[in-house]
Amino acid sequence: MGKLVVSLDGVVIKEVQITKDKTTLGRRPYNDIVIDNLAVSGEHAVLQMVGQDVFIEDLNSTNGTYINGKAVKKQLLQHNDTVEIGKYKIKYLLEEASDYEKTMVMKPGQAVGAVGQGGFSNTAPLGTPSGFGPLGGPGVPNAAIKVLNGAAAGREVALSKVVTTVGKPGVQVASITKRPGGYVFAHVEGTARPTVNGNPVSAEPVQLKNGDVIELAGTQMQFVQP
C-alpha cells in the first residue's frame, strides 16, 4: 500500500493513503487531495493505481507537475519519489516495505543510494589505511548484525568489510568499523543519536561486544561476534 506525504517548506501538512483506483489532486474542494494554493490548478493531476503500481498524470495544469525536479506528463511513481506542485512537495512511500528494507546506505566518497532487499551495504572505503587489509586487521573474527524487529526480523547481515554504513540520510546515519581491536559503532549524521543497549552514542565511537543491541532509525539490531 502506498501513501503520499504532503509538505510545505519542510513541514508535513497531511498524509494520504492511496486506496482508490483514481486519486485526484487539485485546488478545487471536490478533489481527493485538496491543496488550496493559487499555484495549484483546480484539477491539477490524477494518481492511477494499476495493480501494485501507481502512475501520476498531469492534467494540463498551468504550472506543471514535477517528479524529482523534472517535469512529467505521466510517470510511474517509485518509492521515495518527490512530486513537486508549486511550492508543495509530495513524497510517495511504499508502506509494505519495512523500515529495515527502506534503510538507506552510504558508501564513503559516493552518493547516497537506496537499497532493496537486505538494507545494508558492506563496503570498504577508498584509501583503506595501511595495515588494515580487507578484513580490518589480523585476529579479528568476522561479526554480523541480526535484525530484531520489523518484517526483516531474524535476518543476519555479515560485517565482512572494513566499514558498513547504515541509516537514513537526513534522519540517522551510523557506521560500524572493523579495527584490529574489534568493531566500533559511531554516529555519523542526524540530530537523533542511535543507541547501544539503550545508551545514546556520544561523539566517541563505542566498542561493540557480542550481544550488544543497536537501535537506529527505528530498527533494532543485535551485534553478534563469535
C-alpha positions in Angstrom: 0.0 0.0 0.0 1.3 3.4 -1.0 0.9 6.7 0.7 1.6 10.4 0.0 3.1 12.8 2.5 2.3 16.4 1.6 4.7 19.1 2.9 5.3 22.8 2.5 8.7 24.3 3.4 9.6 21.1 5.2 6.5 21.0 7.3 4.2 18.0 6.8 0.7 19.1 6.1 -1.1 15.8 5.5 -0.7 12.2 4.8 -3.0 10.4 2.3 -3.3 6.6 1.8 -3.7 5.5 -1.8 -6.7 3.2 -1.7 -8.7 4.1 -4.8 -8.1 3.3 -8.5 -8.1 7.1 -9.1 -7.0 9.8 -6.7 -7.4 13.4 -7.9 -5.2 16.3 -6.7 -6.0 20.0 -7.2 -7.2 23.2 -5.7 -11.0 22.5 -6.0 -12.7 21.2 -2.9 -14.0 18.0 -4.7 -10.5 16.6 -5.2 -9.4 13.7 -3.1 -6.3 15.7 -2.2 -7.1 19.4 -1.9 -4.2 21.9 -2.0 -5.7 25.4 -1.6 -3.0 27.4 -3.4 -3.1 29.6 -6.5 0.0 27.8 -7.9 -2.1 24.6 -8.0 -4.7 24.2 -10.8 -8.3 23.3 -10.0 -7.8 19.8 -11.4 -4.0 19.5 -11.3 -3.1 15.8 -11.5 -4.5 12.3 -11.0 -2.9 9.3 -9.5 -4.0 6.0 -11.0 -3.4 2.6 -9.3 -2.8 -0.3 -11.7 -2.3 -3.4 -9.7 0.6 -2.6 -7.3 1.8 0.3 -9.5 0.8 3.9 -9.1 1.1 6.4 -12.0 0.7 10.1 -11.8 -0.6 12.1 -14.7 -0.6 15.9 -15.1 -4.0 17.2 -16.2 -2.7 20.0 -18.4 -2.1 22.1 -15.3 -0.9 25.7 -15.5 2.3 25.3 -13.6 3.1 21.7 -14.4 3.9 18.6 -12.3 7.4 17.7 -11.4 9.0 14.5 -10.1 12.4 14.8 -8.5 12.9 18.1 -10.3 11.8 17.0 -13.8 8.6 18.0 -15.5 6.4 15.0 -16.3 3.2 14.3 -18.2 2.6 10.8 -17.0 5.0 8.6 -15.0 5.2 5.6 -12.8 5.9 6.5 -9.2 8.8 4.8 -7.4 9.3 4.5 -3.7 10.7 7.8 -2.2 9.9 9.9 -5.4 9.1 13.5 -4.6 6.3 15.1 -6.6 6.5 18.9 -6.8 3.5 21.1 -7.4 4.1 24.8 -6.9 5.9 25.1 -3.5 4.4 21.8 -2.3 6.4 18.6 -2.1 4.5 15.3 -2.1 6.6 12.2 -1.2 5.5 8.8 -2.4 6.2 6.0 0.1 5.6 2.3 -0.2 4.4 1.1 3.2 4.7 -2.6 2.7 8.5 -2.2 2.8 9.7 -2.4 6.4 11.8 0.3 7.9 14.7 -2.0 7.7 14.1 -2.7 4.0 13.8 1.0 3.3 17.1 1.8 5.1 19.5 3.9 3.0 23.2 3.3 3.0 26.2 5.5 2.2 29.5 4.4 0.7 32.4 6.7 1.6 33.0 9.1 -1.2 29.9 8.2 -3.1 26.4 9.5 -3.4 23.6 8.0 -1.3 21.6 5.2 -2.8 18.6 3.2 -1.9 18.9 -0.5 -1.1 16.3 -3.1 -1.8 16.1 -6.4 0.0 18.9 -6.6 2.5 19.0 -2.9 3.5 22.7 -2.8 4.3 25.9 -2.3 2.3 29.2 -3.7 3.4 31.8 -1.5 1.6 35.5 -0.9 2.1 36.2 2.8 1.8 38.7 4.1 -0.7 42.1 4.6 0.7 41.9 2.0 3.4 44.7 2.7 5.9 47.8 0.6 5.5 48.0 -2.3 7.9 44.2 -2.8 7.9 43.8 -5.2 4.9 40.4 -6.1 3.5 39.1 -7.5 6.8 40.3 -4.8 9.1 43.4 -6.5 10.6 44.5 -9.9 11.6 42.9 -11.8 14.5 39.5 -10.2 14.4 36.8 -12.7 13.7 34.0 -11.6 11.3 30.9 -10.4 13.1 27.3 -9.9 11.9 24.2 -7.9 12.9 20.9 -9.6 13.4 17.7 -7.7 12.9 15.3 -8.0 15.9 12.2 -6.2 14.8 10.0 -5.4 11.7 9.4 -7.6 8.7 13.1 -8.4 8.4 13.4 -9.8 12.0 15.8 -12.7 12.2 17.8 -11.7 9.1 21.6 -11.6 9.6 24.0 -9.3 7.7 27.7 -10.2 7.8 30.1 -7.4 8.6 32.9 -8.7 6.3 34.3 -5.4 5.1 36.1 -2.5 6.9 33.1 -0.2 7.1 29.4 -0.8 7.0 27.4 2.5 6.9 23.7 2.2 7.8 20.8 4.5 8.4 18.5 7.0 6.7 20.3 10.1 5.4 18.8 13.2 6.9 17.4 11.2 9.8 20.1 8.9 11.3 23.3 7.6 9.8 25.9 5.5 11.7 28.9 3.4 10.9 30.3 0.0 12.0 34.0 -0.1 11.5 36.3 -3.1 11.8 39.5 -2.4 13.6 42.4 -4.6 14.7 41.0 -4.4 18.3 37.4 -5.2 17.3 34.3 -3.4 15.9 33.3 0.1 16.8 30.0 1.9 16.3 29.9 5.6 15.6 27.3 8.3 15.0 27.7 9.9 11.5 24.6 12.1 10.8 21.3 13.2 12.3 20.1 15.2 15.4 18.8 12.0 16.9 21.5 9.7 18.3 21.5 6.0 17.7 21.7 3.9 20.9 23.7 0.9 22.0 22.0 -1.1 24.8 19.7 1.9 25.3 22.5 4.5 25.7 22.8 7.3 23.1 26.1 7.2 21.3 28.2 10.3 22.0 30.9 11.9 19.9 33.3 9.0 20.7 32.9 5.6 18.9 31.5 2.7 21.0 33.4 -0.6 21.2 30.8 -3.3 20.3 30.6 -6.5 22.3 28.8 -9.7 21.4 25.1 -9.4 22.2 25.0 -5.5 22.1 21.7 -4.2 20.9 21.8 -1.2 18.4 18.8 0.9 17.7 19.0 3.1 14.6 16.1 4.9 12.7 13.5 2.6 14.3 15.4 -0.6 13.6 16.8 -2.8 16.4 19.8 -4.9 15.6 22.0 -7.2 17.7 25.7 -7.4 17.2 26.9 -11.0 17.0 30.5 -11.9 17.2 31.9 -15.5 17.6 
